[in-house]
Amino acid sequence: MSLTPLEIASGLVFGLGPSERLPTAKEAGTPLEALERAILPALKRPPCLVSFSGGRDSSTILAVAVRLARRQGLELPIPATNRFPVVGQSDDVEWQERVVVQLGLTEWIRTDSTSELDSVGPVAGRVLRRHGLLWPFNAHFYAPLLQEAFGGSLLTGIGGDEALGRPRWARAAAVLSRRAHVRPREVMAVGLTASPFAVRRSAHSTREPVLLPWLRPEAQGEVWARWVADTASEPLRFADRFAWWRRLRYVRLGIEGLRRIASDLLVDVRHPFADAAFASALAAVPPDARNHGRSVAMRELFDDALPPELMQRCTRSHFDVVFWNEHSRDLAARWAGEGTDDELVDIEALRREWEAPHPDARTFMLLQQIALNAKPAIEGELEQAAASA
């Protein structure tokens, strides 16, 4: 799978991949059993690192892995964290420390970065030259952690939002299954949810689109049409939704990109929340246990893996400033308009976007494309930055 010119220009990935057969509920077992089976191969290939931010997803993976390793008599997994002093992560650090202490861990790999993980900085430069453009633009974020895991394994929390988040149609599904009463203002929404795909797509297409001002009008219209089609294709039935989101191209491209980076370092990278058996196990969870919000669902699914206050944490950090740092600002300032598809991209609008204090992160892949297509002088700078890292 490769990125299309429109996906590079918009910073968004569309469409569905081939369908697949998920394991049966009997084969999958409970969600916790399925999650443990997805984690176990990584524990058997030490050193086993866990990409750990202190958020609910990575904390849950770390906690389940630690408990499983102790039960199996295996080496304990090691939390591995990218830290960014320029962002000011005091709240994140506090949560991270609470989890590590709660789990009784004595090893914790922490790497501090300032501009190293810039979108066209030294780490990204190595990845771009080796693999070309990858989705998402910040796939290189994992490169320092993969280096620490050389020859071993890395567990991530990727897929947690999709697997455990509340579906957009959850309320409508509850009404249609008579587990909740419809409110007057919900009549149209519930009816739309139960309508055929073509009707849902038509209704979504009449809404005000989210504009990407650096794209030309025709490209914006095509992005909107594809977004509408993807949104309308989400199944109503809870059990069908897991097979659907595993088919989303942005999920598959993200997993494939990390696999490619990891293969260079002989690392087995796994994403337990995106595991097929875990998806099947979630699909079999009774409705009353899955539609009360993410915090309740995680508590019921994973029992006492973590204290309730950690399961309920819903804040997360944003690192756009890390990816748009000195290397990106310098390249954008020197950019003369070359290296992009001007049939899709409005050059002057993109320049204005990059002159803003906080450019839209969906444009960062365009900057990476420019770096790859740059004149030899800029290419040499990218190589020199990567070699000095």
Wavefront OBJ file of the C-alpha trace (Angstrom):
o trace
v 0.000 0.000 0.000
v 1.295 3.440 -0.912
v 0.085 6.979 -0.338
v -1.757 8.748 -3.140
v -0.881 12.315 -4.195
v -4.141 13.568 -2.636
v -3.361 11.853 0.660
v 0.098 13.414 0.759
v -1.345 16.845 -0.037
v -4.158 16.631 2.517
v -2.345 14.722 5.253
v -5.338 12.360 5.416
v -5.699 8.723 4.370
v -8.921 7.331 2.955
v -10.593 4.095 2.014
v -10.792 0.487 3.099
v -8.539 -2.477 2.491
v -9.648 -6.053 1.801
v -12.027 -7.715 4.214
v -10.751 -10.369 6.605
v -12.122 -13.119 8.767
v -11.832 -12.436 12.491
v -11.459 -15.335 14.926
v -14.683 -16.605 16.454
v -15.660 -15.440 19.918
v -14.828 -18.898 21.246
v -11.358 -18.754 19.675
v -10.757 -15.233 20.978
v -11.887 -15.734 24.578
v -12.378 -12.717 26.829
v -10.851 -9.356 25.870
v -8.228 -9.702 28.613
v -7.309 -13.221 27.476
v -7.026 -12.058 23.867
v -4.916 -9.075 24.894
v -2.553 -11.299 26.865
v -2.146 -13.681 23.929
v -1.296 -10.711 21.718
v 1.324 -9.523 24.226
v 2.953 -12.863 25.051
v 5.084 -13.256 21.865
v 6.718 -9.894 22.577
v 7.536 -10.906 26.157
v 9.182 -14.053 24.801
v 11.509 -11.907 22.678
v 13.426 -9.725 25.160
v 14.238 -7.003 25.593
v 10.534 -6.220 25.459
v 9.911 -2.479 25.521
v 6.543 -0.781 25.864
v 6.062 2.593 24.195
v 4.848 4.407 27.283
v 3.351 7.903 27.518
v 1.407 7.553 30.762
v -1.930 7.667 28.942
v -4.629 5.041 29.350
v -3.711 2.937 26.340
v 0.026 2.604 26.924
v -0.476 2.275 30.698
v -2.930 -0.578 30.179
v -0.599 -2.418 27.800
v 2.279 -1.978 30.244
v 0.226 -3.146 33.243
v -1.148 -6.236 31.509
v 2.319 -7.099 30.163
v 3.919 -6.770 33.598
v 1.299 -8.957 35.254
v 1.568 -11.555 32.475
v 5.395 -11.616 32.626
v 5.353 -12.220 36.373
v 2.823 -14.998 36.026
v 4.818 -16.669 33.238
v 8.214 -16.176 34.880
v 9.487 -14.032 31.981
v 11.658 -10.909 31.947
v 9.634 -7.853 32.841
v 8.790 -5.433 30.043
v 10.553 -2.087 30.142
v 8.629 1.181 29.719
v 10.267 3.414 27.121
v 9.353 7.082 26.863
v 10.212 9.937 24.531
v 10.375 13.105 26.607
v 10.296 16.672 25.329
v 11.496 19.385 27.733
v 10.432 22.083 25.260
v 6.789 21.036 25.600
v 6.561 21.136 29.383
v 5.297 17.695 30.326
v 5.089 18.015 34.106
v 1.589 16.540 34.212
v 2.585 13.664 31.925
v 5.687 12.918 34.003
v 3.597 12.767 37.172
v 1.200 10.245 35.623
v 4.070 8.212 34.199
v 5.808 8.024 37.565
v 2.593 6.957 39.294
v 2.133 4.068 36.860
v 5.754 2.914 37.081
v 5.688 3.006 40.895
v 2.296 1.263 41.018
v 3.661 -1.571 38.856
v 6.837 -1.936 40.933
v 9.196 -1.431 37.980
v 12.844 -0.475 38.446
v 13.828 -0.060 34.759
v 12.526 2.806 32.652
v 14.128 4.057 29.447
v 13.683 7.786 28.908
v 15.084 9.679 25.932
v 15.047 13.483 25.937
v 14.571 15.264 22.620
v 14.520 18.902 21.597
v 14.562 19.203 17.803
v 15.756 15.677 16.974
v 12.232 14.456 16.126
v 11.392 17.420 13.904
v 9.428 16.338 10.808
v 12.511 16.848 8.634
v 15.102 16.578 11.406
v 17.854 13.987 11.808
v 15.690 11.046 12.901
v 13.008 11.695 10.285
v 15.754 12.230 7.694
v 17.079 8.711 8.143
v 13.598 7.206 7.933
v 12.613 9.284 4.882
v 15.724 8.338 2.940
v 15.341 4.670 3.825
v 11.583 4.221 3.372
v 10.201 7.335 1.694
v 7.015 8.959 2.931
v 5.223 6.978 5.635
v 1.841 7.379 7.260
v 1.503 9.016 9.681
v 4.061 11.758 9.088
v 5.415 11.224 12.619
v 6.056 7.481 12.287
v 9.699 8.281 13.028
v 8.589 9.113 16.597
v 9.118 5.424 17.401
v 12.625 5.209 15.910
v 14.518 6.019 19.163
v 12.435 3.447 21.053
v 13.021 0.819 18.367
v 16.755 1.462 18.588
v 16.613 0.766 22.319
v 14.731 -2.474 21.583
v 17.297 -3.670 19.010
v 16.853 -7.392 18.373
v 13.906 -7.618 20.754
v 10.322 -6.392 20.689
v 8.218 -3.275 21.152
v 4.596 -3.060 22.289
v 2.475 -0.006 21.479
v -0.976 1.258 22.446
v -1.942 1.902 18.817
v -5.562 0.997 18.151
v -6.817 1.849 21.621
v -8.903 4.792 20.429
v -10.547 2.770 17.682
v -11.101 -0.377 19.751
v -12.200 1.170 23.037
v -13.575 4.567 22.045
v -17.292 5.182 21.971
v -18.692 4.739 18.416
v -20.341 7.809 16.880
v -23.562 5.818 16.537
v -23.611 4.341 20.075
v -26.601 6.392 21.224
v -28.579 5.642 18.070
v -27.787 1.937 18.354
v -29.061 1.898 21.928
v -32.329 3.502 20.808
v -32.786 1.130 17.871
v -32.204 -1.897 20.110
v -34.707 -0.489 22.641
v -32.106 -0.180 25.355
v -32.783 3.584 25.493
v -35.667 5.937 24.703
v -35.366 8.339 21.791
v -35.377 12.053 22.587
v -37.235 14.410 20.235
v -34.067 16.036 18.945
v -32.582 12.605 18.165
v -35.269 11.364 15.786
v -33.518 12.453 12.594
v -30.081 11.277 13.775
v -31.391 7.850 14.733
v -33.230 7.522 11.445
v -30.107 8.481 9.504
v -28.015 5.934 11.384
v -30.428 3.147 10.444
v -30.539 4.219 6.785
v -28.697 2.509 3.912
v -25.146 3.580 3.086
v -26.192 5.695 0.094
v -28.630 7.720 2.203
v -26.062 8.311 4.942
v -23.457 9.402 2.395
v -25.910 11.814 0.771
v -26.859 13.347 4.136
v -23.241 13.788 5.231
v -22.368 15.420 1.922
v -24.771 18.308 2.599
v -22.955 19.346 5.781
v -20.407 22.137 5.908
v -17.055 20.571 4.950
v -13.879 20.978 6.966
v -11.686 23.050 4.676
v -7.967 22.529 4.154
v -7.048 26.004 2.892
v -3.726 24.975 1.353
v -5.527 22.744 -1.152
v -7.082 23.947 -4.381
v -10.920 23.908 -4.435
v -11.159 20.774 -6.558
v -8.816 18.897 -4.221
v -10.772 20.085 -1.180
v -13.953 18.771 -2.779
v -12.369 15.378 -3.432
v -11.092 15.163 0.159
v -14.559 15.965 1.452
v -16.183 13.341 -0.776
v -13.787 10.658 0.396
v -14.177 11.624 4.042
v -17.969 11.442 3.671
v -17.751 7.995 2.081
v -15.529 6.664 4.882
v -17.721 8.150 7.597
v -20.926 6.793 6.085
v -19.418 3.318 5.698
v -19.098 2.728 9.442
v -21.402 -0.202 10.326
v -24.216 0.198 12.813
v -23.773 -3.209 14.425
v -21.133 -3.188 17.148
v -19.819 -6.605 16.138
v -19.258 -5.476 12.533
v -17.456 -2.292 13.513
v -14.226 -4.045 14.564
v -13.750 -5.782 11.241
v -14.506 -2.409 9.577
v -11.939 -0.318 11.438
v -9.246 -2.943 10.938
v -9.850 -2.488 7.193
v -9.316 1.291 7.277
v -6.292 2.177 5.163
v -4.961 4.663 7.686
v -4.821 1.886 10.306
v -3.124 -0.547 7.945
v -0.653 2.007 6.602
v 0.300 3.074 10.132
v 0.983 -0.498 11.220
v 2.894 -1.292 8.031
v 5.044 1.835 8.350
v 6.182 0.929 11.844
v 6.849 -2.650 10.764
v 9.174 -1.360 8.051
v 11.101 0.877 10.436
v 11.322 -1.923 13.026
v 12.542 -4.513 10.512
v 15.778 -2.567 10.008
v 16.514 -3.041 13.712
v 15.323 -6.658 13.939
v 12.530 -5.610 16.282
v 9.170 -7.382 16.460
v 6.684 -4.531 16.895
v 3.192 -5.455 18.073
v -0.017 -3.522 18.690
v -2.223 -5.621 21.024
v -5.246 -3.299 20.806
v -5.205 -3.789 17.017
v -4.972 -7.579 17.268
v -7.634 -9.521 15.353
v -8.505 -11.805 18.276
v -8.845 -8.815 20.617
v -11.199 -7.167 18.116
v -13.258 -10.344 17.981
v -13.387 -10.584 21.767
v -14.606 -6.992 22.024
v -17.251 -7.643 19.396
v -18.700 -10.364 21.625
v -18.992 -8.138 24.716
v -22.682 -7.680 25.736
v -24.161 -4.261 24.859
v -24.674 -3.201 28.477
v -20.962 -3.627 29.162
v -19.698 -1.604 26.219
v -21.801 1.531 25.799
v -21.187 3.397 29.064
v -18.114 5.308 27.983
v -14.476 4.375 27.683
v -13.498 4.635 31.354
v -16.286 2.262 32.416
v -15.484 -0.147 29.580
v -11.779 -0.274 30.444
v -12.526 -0.875 34.114
v -14.869 -3.740 33.281
v -12.599 -5.257 30.647
v -9.304 -5.042 32.505
v -10.483 -5.235 36.109
v -7.694 -4.220 38.492
v -4.838 -3.846 35.995
v -4.516 -0.193 37.018
v -6.034 2.033 39.714
v -9.410 3.555 38.699
v -8.034 7.112 38.535
v -5.497 6.050 35.921
v -8.107 4.214 33.881
v -10.231 7.376 33.885
v -7.517 9.752 32.708
v -8.678 11.339 29.459
v -6.135 14.117 28.873
v -3.356 13.685 26.354
v -0.382 15.708 25.235
v 0.071 17.280 21.828
v 3.528 17.367 20.309
v 3.086 19.430 17.137
v 5.726 21.857 18.419
v 8.176 18.947 18.545
v 7.538 18.036 14.913
v 7.544 21.656 13.704
v 10.851 22.829 15.113
v 14.010 24.483 13.866
v 14.570 22.139 10.899
v 10.995 22.495 9.627
v 10.898 26.262 10.112
v 14.192 26.689 8.295
v 13.185 24.554 5.309
v 9.773 26.230 5.074
v 11.388 29.682 5.179
v 13.750 28.778 2.299
v 11.110 26.988 0.252
v 10.637 28.502 -3.217
v 7.489 26.582 -4.143
v 9.098 23.493 -5.664
v 8.542 19.831 -4.804
v 4.737 19.729 -4.516
v 1.883 18.920 -6.891
v 0.595 22.382 -7.782
v -2.541 20.878 -9.321
v -3.551 19.894 -5.768
v -1.709 22.437 -3.624
v -2.145 26.207 -3.601
v 1.494 27.246 -3.168
v 0.826 30.679 -1.695
v -1.831 29.340 0.688
v 0.585 26.675 1.892
v 3.254 29.308 2.413
v 0.828 31.345 4.543
v -0.014 28.241 6.560
v 3.658 27.665 7.319
v 4.148 31.298 8.319
v 1.550 30.866 11.077
v 2.794 30.308 14.654
v 1.258 26.822 14.759
v 0.808 25.342 11.258
v -1.715 22.570 10.686
v 0.052 19.236 11.288
v -1.699 17.795 8.255
v 0.720 19.827 6.129
v 3.835 18.260 7.638
v 3.887 15.373 5.169
v 4.052 17.949 2.378
v 7.177 19.375 3.986
v 8.666 15.879 4.090
v 7.852 15.479 0.405
v 9.605 18.771 -0.305
v 12.661 17.586 1.640
v 12.793 14.377 -0.379
v 12.357 16.240 -3.675
v 14.667 19.092 -2.712
v 17.677 20.358 -4.574
v 20.972 18.556 -3.853
v 22.074 21.235 -1.391
v 19.054 20.652 0.832
v 19.344 16.881 0.424
v 22.944 17.134 1.608
v 21.853 19.066 4.685
v 19.252 16.381 5.466
v 21.916 13.671 5.197
v 24.371 15.659 7.313
v 21.733 16.201 10.020
v 20.908 12.476 10.050
v 24.562 11.442 10.195
v 25.282 13.732 13.164
v 22.387 12.412 15.259
l 1 2 3 4 5 6 7 8 9 10 11 12 13 14 15 16 17 18 19 20 21 22 23 24 25 26 27 28 29 30 31 32 33 34 35 36 37 38 39 40 41 42 43 44 45 46 47 48 49 50 51 52 53 54 55 56 57 58 59 60 61 62 63 64 65 66 67 68 69 70 71 72 73 74 75 76 77 78 79 80 81 82 83 84 85 86 87 88 89 90 91 92 93 94 95 96 97 98 99 100 101 102 103 104 105 106 107 108 109 110 111 112 113 114 115 116 117 118 119 120 121 122 123 124 125 126 127 128 129 130 131 132 133 134 135 136 137 138 139 140 141 142 143 144 145 146 147 148 149 150 151 152 153 154 155 156 157 158 159 160 161 162 163 164 165 166 167 168 169 170 171 172 173 174 175 176 177 178 179 180 181 182 183 184 185 186 187 188 189 190 191 192 193 194 195 196 197 198 199 200 201 202 203 204 205 206 207 208 209 210 211 212 213 214 215 216 217 218 219 220 221 222 223 224 225 226 227 228 229 230 231 232 233 234 235 236 237 238 239 240 241 242 243 244 245 246 247 248 249 250 251 252 253 254 255 256 257 258 259 260 261 262 263 264 265 266 267 268 269 270 271 272 273 274 275 276 277 278 279 280 281 282 283 284 285 286 287 288 289 290 291 292 293 294 295 296 297 298 299 300 301 302 303 304 305 306 307 308 309 310 311 312 313 314 315 316 317 318 319 320 321 322 323 324 325 326 327 328 329 330 331 332 333 334 335 336 337 338 339 340 341 342 343 344 345 346 347 348 349 350 351 352 353 354 355 356 357 358 359 360 361 362 363 364 365 366 367 368 369 370 371 372 373 374 375 376 377 378 379 380 381 382 383 384 385 386 387 388 389
